[in-house]
Amino acid sequence: MIIRDIEFVGSFERESQCPVTDKPEYAFIGRSNVGKSSLINALSGKKGLAHISSTPGKTQTINCFKVNEDEWYLIDLPGYGYAKISKSKRKKWKQMIDRYLQVRSNLFCIFLLIDSRLKLQDIDVEFMNWLGEHHIPFVIAFTKIDKLNKADQVKNIEMIKSQLKEHWDPIPQCFVTSAEKKRGLDEILNFIDHTNKGLSYGGQE
């Protein structure tokens, strides 16, 4: 699948404010500074679609984008695990994200972003387990793979997958990505295309 056009619909502080639609939605989420905005921009082919900041916590609302003339929606969610905000704001973000993920009936799948340079973090495991407990489908996108040399690329991915196996059997479907090198983008878009059509997709890395 190719993203022919993508349109910003709006930013919303509550799930109830999001557009009423029966089109499939795919949400992108991960720890703060995981490279979410860069990956979304790379997928869309538009550099400034999602705002990139060196300061974690830039995304603070549910950001909705309409793809290919209302074929499906891309949802940019705030990052989790960002400590340098007030407890009240952190609680508000969590409530906003949790409600969206639990009640949005047309949410087809979540792309959970994990930094390929780091070992699996406890907060990632907690979030994955929460998704599992609430029966919310998700896949994993390893980000920033271009920041590693070739030997460490393989080693780190295998290390994280081994950690995942301690909690999940089988482990969720995984994609290895680089926004800078455009790696894994076709695989993600093909997965979305197949899911929209009700087909299984075996093109993970």
Residue frames as a rotation matrix with the C-alpha (Angstrom) as fourth column:
MET 1
0.574 0.819 0.000 0.00
0.819 -0.574 0.000 0.00
0.000 0.000 -1.000 0.00
ILE 2
-0.604 -0.690 0.399 1.08
0.686 -0.705 -0.181 3.57
0.406 0.165 0.899 -0.71
ILE 3
0.003 0.557 -0.831 -0.08
0.706 -0.590 -0.393 6.62
-0.709 -0.585 -0.395 1.23
ARG 4
-0.145 0.029 0.989 -1.31
0.921 -0.362 0.146 8.82
0.362 0.932 0.026 -1.60
ASP 5
-0.229 0.079 0.970 -2.55
-0.161 -0.986 0.042 11.58
0.960 -0.146 0.239 0.66
ILE 6
-0.235 0.132 -0.963 -2.85
0.918 0.357 -0.175 12.21
0.320 -0.925 -0.205 4.36
GLU 7
-0.095 0.366 0.926 -4.82
0.024 -0.929 0.370 14.97
0.995 0.058 0.080 6.04
PHE 8
-0.952 -0.217 -0.218 -4.62
0.235 -0.058 -0.970 16.26
0.197 -0.975 0.106 9.60
VAL 9
-0.089 0.996 -0.014 -8.10
0.583 0.063 0.810 16.05
0.808 0.064 -0.586 11.11
GLY 10
0.462 0.243 0.853 -7.46
-0.419 -0.788 0.451 17.49
0.782 -0.565 -0.262 14.54
SER 11
-0.715 -0.651 -0.255 -6.02
0.025 0.341 -0.940 17.19
0.698 -0.679 -0.227 18.04
PHE 12
0.322 0.942 0.096 -8.33
-0.280 -0.002 0.960 16.01
0.904 -0.336 0.264 20.80
GLU 13
-0.512 -0.498 0.700 -8.07
-0.770 -0.095 -0.631 15.86
0.381 -0.862 -0.335 24.59
ARG 14
-0.277 0.488 0.828 -10.73
-0.561 0.617 -0.551 13.15
-0.780 -0.618 0.103 24.96
GLU 15
-0.884 -0.026 0.467 -11.74
0.277 0.775 0.568 10.09
-0.377 0.631 -0.678 22.95
SER 16
0.011 0.999 0.053 -15.30
0.751 0.026 -0.660 11.41
-0.661 0.047 -0.749 22.80
GLN 17
0.326 0.053 -0.944 -14.06
-0.297 -0.942 -0.156 14.39
-0.898 0.331 -0.291 20.78
CYS 18
-0.721 -0.676 0.152 -12.49
-0.109 0.328 0.939 12.22
-0.684 0.660 -0.310 18.06
PRO 19
-0.534 0.525 -0.663 -14.24
-0.841 -0.248 0.482 11.95
0.089 0.814 0.574 14.68
VAL 20
0.097 0.657 0.747 -17.21
-0.424 0.707 -0.567 9.61
-0.901 -0.262 0.347 14.52
THR 21
0.032 -0.179 -0.983 -16.23
-0.988 0.141 -0.058 7.09
0.149 0.974 -0.172 11.85
ASP 22
0.813 0.226 0.537 -16.35
-0.324 0.941 0.093 3.39
-0.484 -0.250 0.838 11.11
LYS 23
0.687 -0.630 -0.363 -13.03
-0.357 0.142 -0.923 3.44
0.633 0.763 -0.128 9.28
PRO 24
0.632 -0.506 -0.588 -10.08
0.701 0.696 0.155 1.42
0.331 -0.510 0.794 10.66
GLU 25
0.790 -0.440 0.427 -7.74
-0.530 -0.840 0.114 3.24
0.308 -0.316 -0.897 13.03
TYR 26
0.480 -0.750 -0.456 -4.11
0.683 0.645 -0.342 2.43
0.551 -0.147 0.822 13.76
ALA 27
0.972 -0.074 0.223 -2.54
-0.198 -0.770 0.606 4.09
0.126 -0.633 -0.763 16.80
PHE 28
0.208 -0.969 -0.134 1.19
0.378 0.206 -0.903 4.72
0.902 0.137 0.409 17.29
ILE 29
0.861 0.078 0.503 2.53
-0.419 -0.453 0.787 4.92
0.289 -0.888 -0.357 20.82
GLY 30
0.344 -0.780 -0.523 5.75
0.614 0.609 -0.503 4.36
0.711 -0.148 0.688 22.75
ARG 31
0.265 -0.346 -0.900 7.96
0.867 -0.322 0.379 5.77
-0.421 -0.881 0.215 25.44
SER 32
0.908 0.051 -0.417 8.78
-0.043 -0.976 -0.215 9.45
-0.418 0.213 -0.883 25.09
ASN 33
0.261 -0.832 -0.490 11.58
-0.859 -0.432 0.276 10.15
-0.441 0.349 -0.827 22.60
VAL 34
0.092 -0.180 0.979 11.29
0.090 0.981 0.172 6.71
-0.992 0.072 0.106 20.97
GLY 35
-0.881 -0.442 -0.167 11.17
-0.089 -0.191 0.978 8.23
-0.464 0.876 0.129 17.47
LYS 36
-0.203 0.910 0.361 7.41
0.660 0.399 -0.637 8.12
-0.724 0.109 -0.681 16.96
SER 37
0.530 0.430 -0.731 7.06
-0.140 -0.806 -0.575 11.42
-0.836 0.407 -0.367 15.11
SER 38
-0.354 -0.753 -0.555 9.96
-0.760 -0.114 0.639 10.58
-0.545 0.648 -0.532 12.81
LEU 39
-0.855 0.066 0.515 8.43
0.235 0.933 0.272 7.22
-0.463 0.354 -0.813 11.93
ILE 40
0.180 0.984 0.015 5.00
0.572 -0.092 -0.815 8.73
-0.800 0.155 -0.579 11.26
ASN 41
0.364 -0.115 -0.924 6.56
-0.536 -0.837 -0.107 11.38
-0.762 0.534 -0.366 9.03
ALA 42
-0.708 -0.694 -0.130 8.53
-0.538 0.410 0.736 8.74
-0.458 0.591 -0.664 7.14
LEU 43
-0.560 0.583 0.589 5.40
0.561 0.790 -0.248 6.60
-0.610 0.192 -0.769 6.63
SER 44
0.461 0.845 -0.271 3.43
0.421 -0.477 -0.771 9.57
-0.781 0.241 -0.576 5.34
GLY 45
-0.005 -0.562 0.827 6.23
0.994 -0.094 -0.057 10.95
0.110 0.822 0.559 3.17
LYS 46
0.544 0.221 0.810 5.73
0.195 -0.972 0.134 14.37
0.816 0.085 -0.572 4.78
LYS 47
-0.416 -0.880 -0.229 8.55
0.458 0.016 -0.889 15.69
0.786 -0.475 0.396 6.96
GLY 48
-0.904 -0.010 0.428 6.44
-0.286 -0.729 -0.622 18.08
0.319 -0.684 0.656 9.03
LEU 49
-0.093 0.951 -0.296 3.30
-0.068 0.291 0.954 16.02
0.993 0.109 0.037 9.50
ALA 50
0.774 0.219 -0.594 4.05
0.544 0.250 0.801 14.99
0.324 -0.943 0.075 13.09
HIS 51
0.710 -0.482 0.513 6.03
-0.483 -0.864 -0.144 17.56
0.512 -0.145 -0.846 15.06
ILE 52
0.421 -0.687 -0.592 9.51
0.667 0.677 -0.312 16.43
0.615 -0.263 0.743 16.08
SER 53
0.722 -0.206 0.661 11.12
-0.495 -0.821 0.285 17.88
0.483 -0.533 -0.694 19.17
SER 54
-0.291 -0.880 -0.376 14.33
-0.087 0.416 -0.905 17.23
0.953 -0.231 -0.197 21.07
THR 55
-0.729 0.133 0.672 12.24
-0.684 -0.193 -0.703 17.69
0.036 -0.972 0.232 24.21
PRO 56
-0.857 0.436 -0.275 10.23
0.397 0.899 0.187 14.58
0.329 0.051 -0.943 25.14
GLY 57
-0.420 0.791 -0.444 6.51
0.672 -0.058 -0.739 15.03
-0.610 -0.609 -0.507 25.72
LYS 58
-0.956 0.032 -0.292 5.80
-0.203 -0.791 0.577 17.12
-0.213 0.611 0.763 22.61
THR 59
-0.513 0.820 -0.253 2.66
-0.052 0.264 0.963 15.14
0.857 0.508 -0.093 21.74
GLN 60
-0.974 0.161 0.159 0.04
-0.177 -0.109 -0.978 15.90
-0.140 -0.981 0.135 24.39
THR 61
-0.073 0.995 -0.074 -3.24
-0.791 -0.103 -0.602 15.09
-0.607 0.015 0.795 22.63
ILE 62
-0.021 0.181 0.983 -4.85
0.449 0.880 -0.153 12.42
-0.893 0.438 -0.100 20.45
ASN 63
-0.307 -0.181 -0.934 -3.78
-0.623 -0.704 0.341 13.52
-0.719 0.687 0.104 16.97
CYS 64
0.237 0.555 0.798 -5.89
0.298 0.740 -0.603 12.14
-0.925 0.381 0.011 14.10
PHE 65
-0.543 -0.419 -0.728 -4.87
-0.606 -0.405 0.685 11.89
-0.581 0.813 -0.034 10.45
LYS 66
0.571 0.776 0.268 -7.15
-0.248 0.475 -0.844 10.75
-0.782 0.416 0.464 7.62
VAL 67
-0.497 -0.863 0.087 -5.34
-0.299 0.264 0.917 8.57
-0.814 0.430 -0.390 5.06
ASN 68
-0.987 -0.018 0.161 -6.07
0.142 0.384 0.912 8.03
-0.079 0.923 -0.376 1.36
GLU 69
-0.626 0.774 0.091 -9.35
-0.552 -0.523 0.650 9.92
0.551 0.357 0.755 1.25
ASP 70
-0.013 0.650 0.759 -10.87
-0.997 0.045 -0.055 8.32
-0.070 -0.758 0.648 4.35
GLU 71
0.170 -0.005 -0.985 -9.69
-0.328 0.943 -0.061 4.73
0.929 0.333 0.159 3.81
TRP 72
0.392 -0.091 -0.916 -8.24
0.797 0.530 0.288 4.58
0.459 -0.843 0.281 7.34
TYR 73
0.838 -0.057 0.542 -6.99
-0.265 -0.912 0.314 6.77
0.476 -0.407 -0.780 10.17
LEU 74
-0.090 -0.909 -0.408 -3.52
0.571 0.288 -0.768 7.12
0.816 -0.302 0.493 11.68
ILE 75
0.885 0.436 0.164 -3.58
0.076 -0.483 0.872 8.09
0.459 -0.760 -0.460 15.35
ASP 76
-0.216 -0.971 0.105 -0.59
0.187 -0.147 -0.971 9.71
0.958 -0.190 0.213 17.05
LEU 77
0.786 0.530 -0.319 -0.83
0.352 0.041 0.935 9.20
0.509 -0.847 -0.154 20.82
PRO 78
0.576 -0.591 0.565 1.26
-0.756 -0.649 0.091 10.89
0.313 -0.480 -0.820 23.55
GLY 79
-0.161 -0.737 -0.656 4.33
-0.164 0.676 -0.719 9.02
0.973 -0.008 -0.230 24.73
TYR 80
0.903 0.426 -0.053 4.29
-0.041 0.207 0.977 7.29
0.428 -0.880 0.205 28.10
GLY 81
0.526 -0.705 -0.475 6.93
0.848 0.478 0.229 7.21
0.066 -0.524 0.849 30.78
TYR 82
-0.108 -0.569 0.815 7.87
0.392 -0.778 -0.491 10.88
0.913 0.267 0.307 30.58
ALA 83
-0.022 0.041 -0.999 8.72
0.987 0.161 -0.015 11.95
0.160 -0.986 -0.044 34.13
LYS 84
-0.833 -0.474 -0.287 9.36
0.525 -0.840 -0.139 15.69
-0.175 -0.266 0.948 33.71
ILE 85
-0.425 0.775 0.469 5.72
-0.151 -0.571 0.807 16.71
0.893 0.272 0.360 33.91
SER 86
-0.500 0.289 0.816 3.43
-0.864 -0.232 -0.447 17.15
0.060 -0.929 0.366 36.88
LYS 87
-0.936 0.184 0.299 1.73
0.080 0.940 -0.331 14.12
-0.342 -0.286 -0.895 38.40
SER 88
-0.063 0.985 -0.161 -1.65
-0.068 -0.165 -0.984 15.62
-0.996 -0.051 0.078 37.58
LYS 89
0.187 0.080 -0.979 -0.77
-0.937 -0.285 -0.202 16.00
-0.295 0.955 0.021 33.89
ARG 90
-0.814 -0.523 -0.255 0.72
-0.570 0.803 0.175 12.51
0.113 0.287 -0.951 33.81
LYS 91
-0.679 0.646 0.348 -2.50
0.199 0.618 -0.760 11.15
-0.707 -0.447 -0.548 35.29
LYS 92
0.217 0.778 -0.590 -4.58
-0.442 -0.460 -0.770 13.10
-0.870 0.428 0.244 32.78
TRP 93
-0.238 -0.393 -0.888 -2.54
-0.971 0.123 0.206 11.73
0.028 0.911 -0.411 29.85
LYS 94
-0.978 -0.172 0.118 -2.90
-0.185 0.977 -0.106 8.18
-0.098 -0.125 -0.987 31.15
GLN 95
-0.312 0.940 0.138 -6.64
0.125 0.185 -0.975 8.50
-0.942 -0.287 -0.175 31.54
MET 96
0.247 0.367 -0.897 -6.94
-0.766 -0.492 -0.413 9.97
-0.593 0.789 0.160 28.04
ILE 97
-0.497 -0.537 -0.681 -4.86
-0.843 0.485 0.232 7.20
0.206 0.690 -0.694 26.45
ASP 98
-0.936 0.136 0.323 -6.44
-0.023 0.896 -0.444 4.37
-0.350 -0.423 -0.836 28.45
ARG 99
-0.038 0.998 -0.049 -9.96
-0.114 -0.053 -0.992 5.45
-0.993 -0.032 0.116 27.57
TYR 100
0.156 0.056 -0.986 -9.16
-0.954 -0.250 -0.165 5.85
-0.255 0.967 0.015 23.88
LEU 101
-0.715 -0.559 -0.420 -7.57
-0.657 0.742 0.132 2.40
0.238 0.370 -0.898 23.72
GLN 102
-0.890 0.351 0.291 -10.39
0.090 0.760 -0.644 0.70
-0.447 -0.547 -0.708 25.62
VAL 103
-0.059 0.996 -0.068 -13.50
0.186 -0.056 -0.981 2.22
-0.981 -0.071 -0.182 24.05
ARG 104
-0.185 -0.019 -0.983 -12.55
-0.827 -0.536 0.167 3.12
-0.530 0.844 0.083 20.48
SER 105
0.436 0.514 0.739 -14.49
-0.186 0.855 -0.485 0.46
-0.881 0.074 0.468 18.61
ASN 106
0.999 -0.038 0.006 -12.79
0.012 0.158 -0.987 0.99
0.036 0.987 0.158 15.23
LEU 107
0.253 -0.960 0.120 -9.25
-0.937 -0.212 0.279 0.76
-0.242 -0.183 -0.953 16.63
PHE 108
0.830 0.078 -0.553 -7.84
-0.356 0.836 -0.418 -2.15
0.429 0.544 0.721 14.64
CYS 109
0.561 -0.723 -0.403 -4.30
0.764 0.640 -0.086 -2.32
0.320 -0.259 0.911 16.00
ILE 110
0.922 -0.369 -0.120 -1.63
-0.246 -0.794 0.556 -0.48
-0.301 -0.483 -0.823 17.98
PHE 111
0.484 -0.874 -0.041 1.93
0.332 0.226 -0.916 -0.04
0.810 0.430 0.400 16.84
LEU 112
0.962 -0.231 -0.148 3.97
0.099 -0.210 0.973 -0.13
-0.256 -0.950 -0.179 20.02
LEU 113
0.650 -0.752 0.110 7.33
-0.163 -0.279 -0.946 1.52
0.742 0.597 -0.304 19.35
ILE 114
0.886 -0.458 -0.073 10.45
0.235 0.307 0.922 0.26
-0.400 -0.834 0.379 21.12
ASP 115
0.595 -0.750 -0.288 13.93
-0.800 -0.588 -0.123 1.77
-0.077 0.304 -0.950 20.79
SER 116
0.897 -0.233 -0.375 16.14
0.057 0.903 -0.425 -0.91
0.438 0.360 0.824 19.24
ARG 117
0.030 -0.970 0.240 19.23
-0.273 -0.239 -0.932 0.53
0.962 -0.038 -0.272 20.95
LEU 118
-0.399 -0.107 0.911 18.03
-0.893 -0.179 -0.412 -0.29
0.207 -0.978 -0.024 24.47
LYS 119
-0.953 0.169 -0.249 17.06
0.224 0.952 -0.208 -3.37
0.202 -0.254 -0.946 26.39
LEU 120
-0.115 0.992 0.052 13.36
0.404 -0.001 0.915 -3.85
0.908 0.126 -0.400 26.99
GLN 121
-0.797 -0.160 0.583 12.24
-0.350 -0.663 -0.661 -1.41
0.493 -0.731 0.472 29.68
ASP 122
-0.860 0.479 -0.176 9.93
0.442 0.527 -0.725 -2.32
-0.255 -0.702 -0.665 32.57
ILE 123
-0.395 0.745 -0.539 7.47
-0.330 -0.662 -0.673 0.36
-0.857 -0.088 0.507 31.53
ASP 124
-0.474 0.190 -0.860 7.23
-0.858 0.121 0.499 -1.22
0.199 0.974 0.106 28.05
VAL 125
-0.877 0.125 -0.464 6.49
0.161 0.986 -0.040 -4.60
0.452 -0.110 -0.885 29.60
GLU 126
-0.718 0.633 -0.291 3.87
0.272 -0.130 -0.953 -3.07
-0.641 -0.764 -0.079 31.88
PHE 127
-0.313 0.609 -0.729 2.16
-0.754 -0.626 -0.198 -1.38
-0.577 0.488 0.655 28.96
MET 128
-0.618 0.043 -0.785 2.22
-0.598 0.623 0.505 -4.54
0.510 0.781 -0.359 26.85
ASN 129
-0.908 0.270 -0.321 0.75
0.401 0.784 -0.474 -6.55
0.124 -0.559 -0.820 29.71
TRP 130
-0.534 0.739 -0.410 -1.96
-0.126 -0.549 -0.826 -3.93
-0.836 -0.390 0.386 30.15
LEU 131
-0.354 0.378 -0.855 -2.83
-0.934 -0.187 0.304 -4.22
-0.045 0.907 0.419 26.45
GLY 132
-0.780 -0.001 -0.625 -2.98
-0.163 0.966 0.202 -7.99
0.604 0.259 -0.754 26.78
GLU 133
-0.865 0.449 -0.222 -5.18
0.373 0.281 -0.884 -7.85
-0.334 -0.848 -0.411 29.86
HIS 134
-0.207 0.808 -0.552 -7.63
-0.303 -0.589 -0.749 -5.61
-0.930 0.012 0.367 27.99
HIS 135
0.046 0.213 0.976 -7.49
0.668 0.720 -0.189 -7.70
-0.743 0.661 -0.109 24.80
ILE 136
0.735 0.101 -0.670 -6.22
-0.305 -0.834 -0.460 -4.80
-0.605 0.543 -0.582 22.70
PRO 137
0.742 -0.449 0.498 -4.35
0.653 0.654 -0.382 -6.01
-0.155 0.608 0.779 19.58
PHE 138
0.735 -0.556 -0.388 -0.85
-0.508 -0.831 0.228 -4.66
-0.449 0.030 -0.893 19.06
VAL 139
0.739 -0.661 0.131 2.33
0.597 0.552 -0.581 -5.22
0.312 0.507 0.803 17.09
ILE 140
0.525 -0.652 -0.547 5.84
0.352 -0.419 0.837 -3.97
-0.774 -0.633 0.010 17.81
ALA 141
0.835 -0.375 0.403 7.95
0.283 -0.337 -0.898 -1.59
0.472 0.864 -0.176 15.74
PHE 142
0.320 -0.827 -0.462 11.62
0.796 -0.030 0.604 -1.42
-0.514 -0.561 0.649 16.70
THR 143
0.986 0.108 0.123 12.86
0.155 -0.856 -0.492 2.11
0.052 0.505 -0.862 15.96
LYS 144
0.682 -0.730 -0.046 16.20
-0.711 -0.676 0.192 3.80
-0.171 -0.098 -0.980 15.26
ILE 145
0.819 -0.374 0.435 17.85
0.336 0.927 0.164 0.65
-0.465 0.011 0.885 13.91
ASP 146
0.688 -0.566 0.453 20.14
0.372 -0.262 -0.891 2.85
0.623 0.781 0.030 11.77
LYS 147
0.630 -0.443 0.637 21.78
-0.698 -0.683 0.215 4.14
0.340 -0.581 -0.740 14.95
LEU 148
0.547 -0.425 0.722 23.39
-0.323 0.688 0.650 0.72
-0.773 -0.588 0.239 15.48
ASN 149
-0.428 -0.690 -0.584 26.17
-0.877 0.159 0.454 -0.94
-0.220 0.706 -0.673 13.51
LYS 150
0.013 0.518 -0.855 25.22
-0.749 0.572 0.335 -4.07
0.663 0.636 0.395 11.59
ALA 151
-0.626 -0.313 -0.714 26.46
0.148 0.851 -0.503 -6.48
0.766 -0.421 -0.487 14.26
ASP 152
-0.968 0.245 -0.060 24.58
0.005 -0.220 -0.976 -4.71
-0.252 -0.944 0.212 17.04
GLN 153
-0.388 0.872 -0.299 21.41
-0.905 -0.299 0.302 -4.48
0.174 0.388 0.905 14.93
VAL 154
0.002 0.351 -0.937 21.04
-0.241 0.909 0.340 -8.25
0.970 0.225 0.086 14.96
LYS 155
-0.710 -0.385 -0.589 22.28
0.421 0.439 -0.794 -8.67
0.564 -0.812 -0.150 18.53
ASN 156
-0.934 0.335 0.121 19.98
-0.322 -0.650 -0.688 -6.04
-0.152 -0.682 0.715 20.02
ILE 157
-0.150 0.931 -0.333 16.86
-0.903 0.009 0.430 -7.22
0.403 0.365 0.839 18.23
GLU 158
-0.044 0.079 -0.996 17.48
0.046 0.996 0.077 -10.80
0.998 -0.042 -0.047 19.33
MET 159
-0.917 -0.312 -0.251 18.12
0.274 -0.032 -0.961 -9.61
0.292 -0.950 0.115 22.89
ILE 160
-0.682 0.715 0.152 14.80
-0.718 -0.616 -0.324 -7.74
-0.138 -0.330 0.934 23.01
LYS 161
0.065 0.724 -0.687 12.92
-0.703 0.522 0.483 -10.65
0.709 0.451 0.543 21.45
SER 162
-0.452 -0.289 -0.844 14.41
0.328 0.826 -0.458 -12.96
0.830 -0.484 -0.279 24.10
GLN 163
-0.992 0.122 0.002 13.16
-0.057 -0.445 -0.893 -10.60
-0.108 -0.887 0.449 26.78
LEU 164
-0.345 0.920 -0.184 9.73
-0.923 -0.297 0.245 -10.55
0.171 0.255 0.952 25.13
LYS 165
-0.135 0.259 -0.957 9.59
-0.243 0.927 0.285 -14.34
0.961 0.271 -0.062 25.23
GLU 166
-0.931 -0.211 -0.298 9.75
0.238 0.270 -0.933 -14.16
0.278 -0.939 -0.201 29.02
HIS 167
-0.700 0.697 -0.155 6.31
-0.288 -0.475 -0.831 -12.53
-0.653 -0.537 0.533 28.96
TRP 168
0.261 0.808 -0.529 4.68
-0.822 -0.101 -0.561 -13.52
-0.506 0.581 0.637 25.66
ASP 169
-0.820 -0.444 0.362 4.31
-0.183 0.801 0.570 -16.84
-0.543 0.401 -0.738 23.82
PRO 170
0.085 -0.810 0.581 4.27
0.986 -0.017 -0.169 -16.34
0.146 0.587 0.797 20.94
ILE 171
-0.535 -0.319 -0.782 5.71
0.465 -0.884 0.043 -12.84
-0.705 -0.341 0.622 20.90
PRO 172
0.519 0.756 -0.399 3.77
0.088 -0.511 -0.855 -10.14
-0.850 0.409 -0.332 19.05
GLN 173
0.591 -0.262 0.763 4.49
0.804 0.111 -0.585 -9.53
0.068 0.959 0.276 15.40
CYS 174
0.284 -0.620 -0.731 7.57
0.352 -0.642 0.681 -7.31
-0.892 -0.451 0.036 15.04
PHE 175
0.825 -0.117 0.553 8.81
0.496 -0.319 -0.808 -4.81
0.271 0.940 -0.205 12.47
VAL 176
0.017 -0.891 -0.455 12.34
0.804 -0.258 0.536 -3.41
-0.595 -0.375 0.711 12.34
THR 177
0.746 0.450 0.491 12.31
0.656 -0.627 -0.421 0.22
0.118 0.636 -0.762 11.24
SER 178
-0.447 -0.759 -0.473 14.44
0.724 -0.618 0.307 3.23
-0.525 -0.205 0.826 10.48
ALA 179
0.656 0.691 -0.304 12.77
0.420 -0.668 -0.614 6.52
-0.628 0.275 -0.728 9.66
GLU 180
0.211 -0.673 -0.709 16.05
-0.530 -0.688 0.495 7.88
-0.821 0.271 -0.502 8.32
LYS 181
-0.800 -0.600 -0.018 16.84
-0.380 0.482 0.789 4.89
-0.465 0.638 -0.614 6.08
LYS 182
-0.104 0.883 -0.457 13.17
-0.991 -0.055 0.119 4.20
0.080 0.466 0.881 5.23
ARG 183
-0.835 -0.266 -0.482 13.52
-0.257 0.963 -0.086 0.66
0.487 0.053 -0.872 6.51
GLY 184
-0.857 0.491 -0.155 10.41
0.470 0.626 -0.622 -1.30
-0.209 -0.607 -0.767 7.45
LEU 185
-0.648 0.628 -0.432 7.97
-0.504 -0.778 -0.375 1.28
-0.571 -0.025 0.820 6.09
ASP 186
-0.428 0.479 -0.766 6.62
-0.752 0.281 0.596 -0.90
0.501 0.832 0.240 3.27
GLU 187
-0.756 0.100 -0.647 6.19
0.293 0.935 -0.198 -3.78
0.586 -0.339 -0.736 5.70
ILE 188
-0.814 0.467 -0.344 4.12
0.219 -0.302 -0.928 -1.65
-0.538 -0.831 0.143 8.09
LEU 189
-0.449 0.660 -0.602 1.93
-0.800 -0.597 -0.058 -0.25
-0.398 0.455 0.796 5.30
ASN 190
-0.513 0.244 -0.823 1.42
-0.477 0.717 0.509 -3.72
0.714 0.654 -0.251 3.81
PHE 191
-0.883 0.204 -0.423 0.43
0.454 0.598 -0.661 -5.00
0.118 -0.775 -0.620 7.25
ILE 192
-0.629 0.672 -0.391 -2.16
-0.219 -0.635 -0.741 -2.23
-0.746 -0.380 0.546 7.54
ASP 193
-0.421 0.445 -0.791 -3.43
-0.902 -0.114 0.417 -2.96
0.095 0.888 0.449 4.02
HIS 194
-0.669 0.123 -0.733 -3.79
-0.040 0.979 0.200 -6.67
0.742 0.162 -0.650 4.72
THR 195
-0.870 0.345 -0.352 -5.46
0.424 0.158 -0.892 -6.02
-0.252 -0.925 -0.284 8.09
ASN 196
-0.563 0.677 -0.474 -7.95
-0.617 -0.726 -0.303 -3.63
-0.549 0.122 0.827 6.49
LYS 197
-0.239 0.419 -0.876 -8.85
-0.859 0.330 0.392 -6.36
0.453 0.846 0.282 4.02
GLY 198
0.601 0.501 0.623 -9.20
-0.770 0.573 0.281 -8.97
-0.216 -0.648 0.730 6.74
LEU 199
0.739 -0.428 -0.520 -6.11
-0.042 0.741 -0.670 -10.87
0.672 0.517 0.530 5.60
SER 200
0.799 -0.584 -0.145 -3.19
0.308 0.189 0.932 -12.21
-0.517 -0.789 0.331 7.61
TYR 201
0.797 -0.603 -0.039 0.22
-0.423 -0.511 -0.749 -10.72
0.431 0.613 -0.662 6.90
GLY 202
0.872 -0.486 -0.066 3.43
0.442 0.719 0.536 -12.69
-0.213 -0.497 0.841 7.29
GLY 203
0.535 -0.666 0.519 5.92
0.441 -0.304 -0.844 -10.04
0.720 0.681 0.131 6.30
GLN 204
0.969 -0.201 0.143 7.41
-0.231 -0.546 0.805 -9.24
-0.084 -0.814 -0.575 9.67
GLU 205
0.249 -0.955 -0.161 11.17
-0.458 0.030 -0.888 -9.05
0.853 0.295 -0.430 10.21
